[in-house]
Amino acid sequence: MKRIIVFSLLVLMLPISQGFAQLTDTPSSLGVKLVGNTFSYKDSDGYTIVLGEVENTKNFPVTNVKIWVGFYSDKSSGNKSPLETTTGTTLLAAVQPHGKSPFMIKSQTPDPEIAEITINMLGFNSASPKQQLLEITPGTASISDNFTLSGTITNKGQGTSTHAKVHLISYDAFSPPRIVGIQTITLNDLKPNTTYDFSFDTAVDPRATSFKL
């Protein structure tokens, strides 16, 4: 059994298969940009899942980040029309100044012809600064047949936090690393000044070498 350290990255208030697609990413000049390379795979139902990360280069928080994905069969064949398109957003409702947020976007259909992907940043809205009131303390993770990790989350605010989620982000060894998996657990309402336990026990992509929460 292998033991690793997991770092705390983010909290959202609110079987991985082989990657297959060659991706074309269009960086943004709007102040929110793609970080590194994106990664895609087909899930067990045949849908194409696109994973990536964006960075807010502004000095203020941003929200409602729009990410456009075009799904193609073979762009090199001369057919520039996508089989389908989808617009998604980041896992974090608000991305802090000079902060990062992962995203996960799913194709609308389980089309087996999808082989290539284009990603464009469409825009975002500015947001008011908010105090970080949730604190995650991860424990030591272990990998055997599954990846297991326990930790705690504390609500340091004066009100109940509803619709809280914790995301486990898996990265590969590329430079810069790619996100190769996102696992999510949903928590019950978090009462003020209270600490709660959470745990992950899940399969992860064999390429994963580091993890963040």
Long-range contacts (C-beta under 8 A, 24 or more apart in sequence): 1-142, 1-143, 1-144, 2-142, 2-143, 2-144, 3-140, 3-141, 3-142, 3-143, 4-140, 4-141, 4-142, 4-143, 4-210, 4-211, 5-140, 5-141, 6-138, 6-139, 6-140, 6-141, 6-149, 6-151, 6-168, 6-211, 6-212, 6-213, 7-138, 7-211, 7-212, 7-213, 8-136, 8-137, 8-138, 8-151, 8-212, 8-213, 9-169, 9-212, 9-213, 10-91, 10-92, 10-101, 10-102, 10-167, 10-169, 10-212, 10-213, 11-134, 11-136, 11-153, 11-164, 11-165, 11-166, 11-167, 11-213, 12-91, 12-92, 12-93, 12-164, 12-165, 12-166, 12-167, 13-93, 13-134, 13-161, 13-162, 13-163, 13-164, 13-165, 14-93, 14-163, 14-164, 14-165, 15-43, 15-44, 15-203, 16-41, 16-180, 16-181, 16-203, 16-204, 16-205, 17-41, 17-42, 17-43, 17-44, 19-180, 20-115, 21-48, 21-114, 21-115, 21-116, 21-117, 22-115, 22-116, 23-50, 23-116, 23-117, 23-118, 23-119, 24-75, 24-116, 24-117, 24-118, 24-119, 25-52, 25-118, 25-119, 26-118, 26-119, 26-120, 26-121, 27-121, 28-120, 28-121, 30-121, 30-123, 30-124, 31-56, 31-57, 31-58, 31-62, 31-124, 32-56, 32-57, 32-58, 32-62, 32-65, 32-95, 32-121, 32-124, 33-57, 33-121, 34-119, 34-121, 35-100, 35-176, 36-174, 36-176, 36-177, 36-178, 37-174, 37-176, 37-178, 38-117, 38-119, 38-178, 38-179, 39-172, 39-178, 39-179, 39-180, 40-117, 42-110, 43-106, 45-110, 46-110, 46-111, 46-112, 47-106, 47-107, 47-109, 47-110, 48-106, 48-107, 48-111, 48-114, 48-117, 49-104, 49-105, 49-106, 49-107, 50-103, 50-104, 50-105, 50-106, 50-117, 50-119, 51-102, 51-103, 51-104, 51-178, 51-179, 51-180, 51-181, 51-182, 52-102, 52-103, 52-119, 52-178, 52-179, 53-100, 53-101, 53-102, 53-103, 53-179, 54-90, 54-95, 54-100, 54-101, 54-103, 54-121, 55-95, 55-98, 55-99, 55-100, 56-95, 56-96, 56-97, 56-98, 56-99, 56-100, 56-101, 57-98, 58-97, 58-98, 58-126, 59-97, 59-98, 60-97, 60-126, 60-127, 60-129, 61-94, 61-95, 61-96, 61-97, 61-126, 61-127, 61-128, 61-129, 61-130, 62-94, 62-95, 62-124, 62-125, 62-126, 62-127, 63-93, 63-94, 63-95, 63-124, 63-125, 63-126, 63-127, 64-89, 64-124, 64-125, 65-89, 65-90, 65-95, 65-101, 65-103, 65-121, 65-123, 65-124, 66-121, 66-122, 66-123, 66-124, 67-103, 67-105, 67-119, 67-120, 67-121, 67-122, 68-119, 68-120, 68-121, 68-122, 69-105, 69-107, 69-117, 69-118, 69-119, 70-117, 70-118, 70-119, 70-120, 71-107, 71-111, 71-114, 71-116, 71-117, 72-114, 72-115, 72-116, 72-117, 72-118, 73-113, 73-114, 73-115, 73-116, 74-115, 74-116, 75-116, 75-118, 82-118, 83-111, 83-113, 83-114, 84-108, 84-109, 84-111, 87-122, 91-167, 91-182, 94-127, 94-130, 102-167, 102-169, 102-179, 102-182, 104-182, 131-157, 133-157, 133-161, 134-161, 134-164, 134-190, 136-166, 136-213, 138-213, 141-211, 143-204, 145-203, 146-201, 146-202, 146-203, 146-204, 147-200, 147-201, 147-202, 147-203, 147-204, 147-208, 147-211, 148-199, 148-200, 148-201, 149-199, 149-200, 149-211, 150-197, 150-198, 150-199, 150-200, 151-197, 151-198, 151-199, 151-213, 152-195, 152-196, 152-197, 152-198, 153-187, 153-190, 153-195, 153-196, 153-198, 154-194, 154-195, 154-196, 155-190, 155-191, 155-192, 155-193, 155-194, 155-196, 156-192, 156-193, 157-192, 158-192, 158-193, 159-192, 160-189, 160-190, 160-191, 160-192, 161-189, 161-190, 162-189, 162-190, 164-189, 164-190, 166-198, 166-213, 167-213, 168-200, 168-202, 168-211, 168-212, 168-213, 169-211, 169-212, 169-213, 170-204, 170-205, 170-208, 170-210, 170-211, 171-208, 171-209, 171-210, 171-211, 171-212, 172-205, 172-207, 172-208, 172-209, 173-207, 173-209, 177-209, 177-210, 180-205, 180-207, 180-208, 181-205, 181-208
